[in-house]
Amino acid sequence: ARGLNDDDDDDDDENDDAAPIDPFKDPDPTQSFSFRFPHPQNGFIDIVLQGYKAESDQIWKSTGLTIWRAAEQLCEYIVKHPDLLKSKCNIIELGAGLGLCGILVHLMTTHSNVCLTDGDTDALKALRENVELNKKESQNEGTISCCQLLWGRQNSINLLQLLGQ
């Protein structure tokens, strides 16, 4: 779980009580996740994400390194209700993990600014790589960005100031 304490400047990546990870359990714990969603106006939106298999030991250290069924279900809902997205809006996703939902929203809209956040540094690295991997397909004249967001009041204020809000 991510820290809720303002004074906690650590993203909980290191836990002295954690069980050791077996590096030989799976010689390749990574996985490429491919998704195809119908575009509300025409064609399809294809998204490819790089992350870890759900059964990988790595996700015990960071839950944001794999795809969760809830993200897929939220994407299905977004595609069925494109009227929820204005053509020009600012969107922030908290705990974006690999970025499926935020990338989809960016690719579905034409002038929106999307900011994807995660508190974990490993998840943030994967998130940034996935955004770059999928950005080339965008017709959106707005922006998509990734920021680290550690929970807590002052951290939230700092992020909003960084985004100019």
Phi, psi and chi 1 to 4 in degrees:
 res  aa     phi    psi   chi1   chi2   chi3   chi4
   1 ALA       -  146.7      -      -      -      -
   2 ARG   -80.8  148.2  -66.0 -175.3  178.6   97.9
   3 GLY   -66.4  144.9      -      -      -      -
   4 LEU  -108.6    1.8  -62.0  175.1      -      -
   5 ASN   -94.4  127.9 -175.4  -16.3      -      -
   6 ASP   -58.1  -32.6  -79.6  -18.7      -      -
   7 ASP   -79.7   -7.5  -61.8  -30.9      -      -
   8 ASP   -89.7  101.2 -173.7    8.9      -      -
   9 ASP   -94.4   12.2   63.0  -10.1      -      -
  10 ASP  -105.2  140.7  166.1  -33.4      -      -
  11 ASP   -94.4   23.2   64.3    1.0      -      -
  12 ASP    60.0   24.3  -71.2  -18.4      -      -
  13 ASP   -69.7  -30.4  -80.5   -9.9      -      -
  14 GLU  -107.2  124.2  -61.9  179.8   41.4      -
  15 ASN  -132.5  114.1 -177.5   -9.7      -      -
  16 ASP   -63.9  -22.7  -65.3  -25.3      -      -
  17 ASP   -90.9   -1.0  -61.4  -29.4      -      -
  18 ALA   -68.3  144.9      -      -      -      -
  19 ALA   -68.6  145.7      -      -      -      -
  20 PRO   -65.0  143.6   18.7  -25.5      -      -
  21 ILE   -86.7  133.7  -65.7  174.3      -      -
  22 ASP   -85.7  105.6 -178.5   -1.0      -      -
  23 PRO   -69.6  -11.0   25.4  -31.5      -      -
  24 PHE  -101.8   -0.8  -56.1  105.8      -      -
  25 LYS   -60.7  -47.1 -177.3  175.0 -177.2  179.9
  26 ASP  -137.1  116.7 -173.9  -15.0      -      -
  27 PRO   -64.6  -22.7   18.3  -26.6      -      -
  28 ASP  -138.5   88.1 -175.2   11.9      -      -
  29 PRO   -77.3   -5.2   29.2  -34.5      -      -
  30 THR   -81.4  160.8   61.4      -      -      -
  31 GLN  -150.6  146.8 -178.5  173.9  -10.2      -
  32 SER   -99.6  126.7  178.8      -      -      -
  33 PHE  -107.8  125.0  -58.7   92.4      -      -
  34 SER  -114.5  136.8  -63.0      -      -      -
  35 PHE  -133.8  145.2  -59.0   91.2      -      -
  36 ARG  -133.4  121.6  174.6  169.2  -95.8 -154.5
  37 PHE  -120.9  143.3  -60.0  100.0      -      -
  38 PRO   -68.3  134.2   19.6  -25.9      -      -
  39 HIS   -79.1  137.8 -166.2  -76.0      -      -
  40 PRO   -61.8  -25.5    2.1   -5.5      -      -
  41 GLN  -100.7  -43.0  -79.2  126.0    9.1      -
  42 ASN  -166.5  147.0   58.9   -3.7      -      -
  43 GLY    68.0 -146.6      -      -      -      -
  44 PHE  -133.7  159.1  -68.2   93.2      -      -
  45 ILE  -111.5  118.0  -62.6  172.4      -      -
  46 ASP  -104.7  130.2  -67.2  -48.7      -      -
  47 ILE  -128.6  131.8  -61.0  173.9      -      -
  48 VAL  -121.6  128.8  175.9      -      -      -
  49 LEU  -123.1  145.3  -55.7  174.3      -      -
  50 GLN  -106.9  133.8  -59.7  -61.1  -38.8      -
  51 GLY  -165.5 -154.9      -      -      -      -
  52 TYR  -110.7  149.9  -76.4   85.8      -      -
  53 LYS   -60.3  145.6  -62.6  172.8 -174.0  170.9
  54 ALA   -60.0  -29.0      -      -      -      -
  55 GLU   -90.3    4.9   62.6  -84.3    3.0      -
  56 SER   -69.8  144.1  168.2      -      -      -
  57 ASP   -61.7  -27.3  -80.5  -18.5      -      -
  58 GLN   -60.7  -32.2 -171.9   63.4   26.6      -
  59 ILE   -73.3  -11.6   67.2  154.9      -      -
  60 TRP   -70.3  -24.1  -70.6  107.4      -      -
  61 LYS   -86.1  -30.0  -68.5 -178.8   73.9  177.8
  62 SER  -151.6  109.8  173.5      -      -      -
  63 THR   -68.5  -13.8   57.2      -      -      -
  64 GLY   -81.4    4.3      -      -      -      -
  65 LEU   -95.9    7.3  -67.7  173.4      -      -
  66 THR  -138.8  176.3 -166.2      -      -      -
  67 ILE   -96.4  134.2  -69.0  -67.8      -      -
  68 TRP  -108.7  147.9  -64.4   97.4      -      -
  69 ARG   -56.3  -34.0 -176.5   70.9 -173.6  127.9
  70 ALA   -60.7  -36.8      -      -      -      -
  71 ALA   -65.3  -42.2      -      -      -      -
  72 GLU   -63.2  -41.9  -66.0  177.4   68.1      -
  73 GLN   -66.9  -39.3  -69.6  174.6  -23.8      -
  74 LEU   -64.2  -39.0  179.8   55.5      -      -
  75 CYS   -62.9  -41.7  -73.9      -      -      -
  76 GLU   -61.3  -39.5  -69.7  169.6   13.1      -
  77 TYR   -65.9  -45.3 -176.8   84.1      -      -
  78 ILE   -59.4  -43.8  -69.6  168.1      -      -
  79 VAL   -64.5  -36.8  167.9      -      -      -
  80 LYS   -74.6  -19.1  -71.7  178.9 -176.5  173.9
  81 HIS  -129.1   59.3  -57.2  -80.2      -      -
  82 PRO   -64.5  -18.3   24.6  -32.8      -      -
  83 ASP   -65.4  -15.6   52.9  -55.3      -      -
  84 LEU   -69.9  -21.7  -66.0  173.8      -      -
  85 LEU   -99.9  121.4  -57.2  172.3      -      -
  86 LYS   -78.4  154.9  -62.6  176.5 -175.7  173.9
  87 SER   -66.5  -27.1   64.7      -      -      -
  88 LYS  -132.1  106.1 -172.6  173.5 -172.9  177.3
  89 CYS  -154.6  168.1   58.1      -      -      -
  90 ASN  -109.9  128.5  -64.3  -44.9      -      -
  91 ILE  -128.5  135.5  -61.2  165.5      -      -
  92 ILE  -123.7  132.3 -174.6  166.7      -      -
  93 GLU  -110.1  124.8 -177.8  179.3    1.4      -
  94 LEU   -93.1  130.0  -54.1  176.4      -      -
  95 GLY    66.4   52.0      -      -      -      -
  96 ALA   -70.1  -19.5      -      -      -      -
  97 GLY    59.5 -122.5      -      -      -      -
  98 LEU   -79.0  -11.3  -63.7  179.7      -      -
  99 GLY    97.4   11.9      -      -      -      -
 100 LEU   -54.5  -53.2  178.8   61.3      -      -
 101 CYS   -65.2  -46.9  -61.6      -      -      -
 102 GLY   -66.2  -38.8      -      -      -      -
 103 ILE   -64.4  -42.3  -68.0  169.7      -      -
 104 LEU   -59.8  -47.1  174.6   64.7      -      -
 105 VAL   -60.2  -43.6  167.0      -      -      -
 106 HIS   -59.9  -42.2  178.3   72.6      -      -
 107 LEU   -74.6  -20.8  -64.1  174.3      -      -
 108 MET   -85.8  -20.8  -77.5 -179.6   63.1      -
 109 THR  -106.6  166.4   57.6      -      -      -
 110 THR  -108.4  -25.7   55.8      -      -      -
 111 HIS  -138.2   22.1  -66.6   84.7      -      -
 112 SER   -87.5  154.4   63.9      -      -      -
 113 ASN  -108.6  121.0  -62.7  -51.6      -      -
 114 VAL  -116.9  126.8  179.2      -      -      -
 115 CYS  -116.1  119.7  177.6      -      -      -
 116 LEU  -100.8  133.3  -52.0  177.9      -      -
 117 THR  -125.1  154.1   70.0      -      -      -
 118 ASP  -156.3  152.1 -152.7  -75.9      -      -
 119 GLY   -89.2  -24.3      -      -      -      -
 120 ASP   -85.5  131.5 -178.3   78.8      -      -
 121 THR   -67.1  -35.3   53.8      -      -      -
 122 ASP   -67.9  -42.2  -68.4  -28.6      -      -
 123 ALA   -65.1  -38.5      -      -      -      -
 124 LEU   -64.3  -38.7 -165.9   60.2      -      -
 125 LYS   -62.8  -47.2  179.6  179.1 -177.6  -69.3
 126 ALA   -64.3  -39.3      -      -      -      -
 127 LEU   -59.7  -47.9  177.2   59.2      -      -
 128 ARG   -61.3  -41.7  -72.2 -177.8  172.9  135.3
 129 GLU   -63.9  -40.2  -68.8  169.0   -2.0      -
 130 ASN   -68.6  -37.0  -73.8  -32.6      -      -
 131 VAL   -62.1  -46.8  164.3      -      -      -
 132 GLU   -62.1  -39.7  -74.1  -57.5  -46.1      -
 133 LEU   -62.2  -33.9 -178.4   66.2      -      -
 134 ASN  -105.1   -7.5  -69.6  -79.5      -      -
 135 LYS   -66.3  -29.1 -155.9  160.2   58.1  168.2
 136 LYS   -63.7  -21.5   65.1 -174.7  178.9  -58.5
 137 GLU   -85.0   -4.6  -58.4  -61.9  -36.3      -
 138 SER   -78.8  138.0  177.1      -      -      -
 139 GLN  -104.5    6.6  -57.0  -61.2  -46.4      -
 140 ASN   -77.5  126.4 -171.2  -23.3      -      -
 141 GLU   -84.5   -3.9  -65.5  178.2   17.4      -
 142 GLY   -82.9 -162.6      -      -      -      -
 143 THR  -118.0  159.2   61.6      -      -      -
 144 ILE  -133.6  130.1 -176.2  166.3      -      -
 145 SER  -139.3  165.0   59.1      -      -      -
 146 CYS  -127.6  133.6  -56.3      -      -      -
 147 CYS  -137.3  148.4  -62.7      -      -      -
 148 GLN   -82.0  132.2 -174.9  173.0   34.8      -
 149 LEU  -129.7  109.9  176.8   59.4      -      -
 150 LEU   -93.5  138.4  -59.7  174.3      -      -
 151 TRP   -66.1  144.4  -67.2  105.0      -      -
 152 GLY   138.6  152.2      -      -      -      -
 153 ARG   -58.6  -52.3  179.2  174.0  167.7   74.7
 154 GLN   -65.3  -38.2 -171.3   57.6   49.0      -
 155 ASN   -62.4  -39.4  -68.2  -33.6      -      -
 156 SER   -66.4  -42.3  -61.1      -      -      -
 157 ILE   -61.0  -43.0  -69.4  169.0      -      -
 158 ASN   -61.5  -41.8  -66.8  -16.9      -      -
 159 LEU   -64.6  -45.4  177.0   65.8      -      -
 160 LEU   -61.6  -38.3  -69.8  173.0      -      -
 161 GLN   -66.3  -39.8  -72.1  173.1  -15.6      -
 162 LEU   -61.9  -37.7  177.0   70.4      -      -
 163 LEU   -83.1   -1.4  -64.2  174.3      -      -
 164 GLY    75.6   29.5      -      -      -      -
 165 GLN  -100.6      -  -56.6  -65.9  -41.3      -
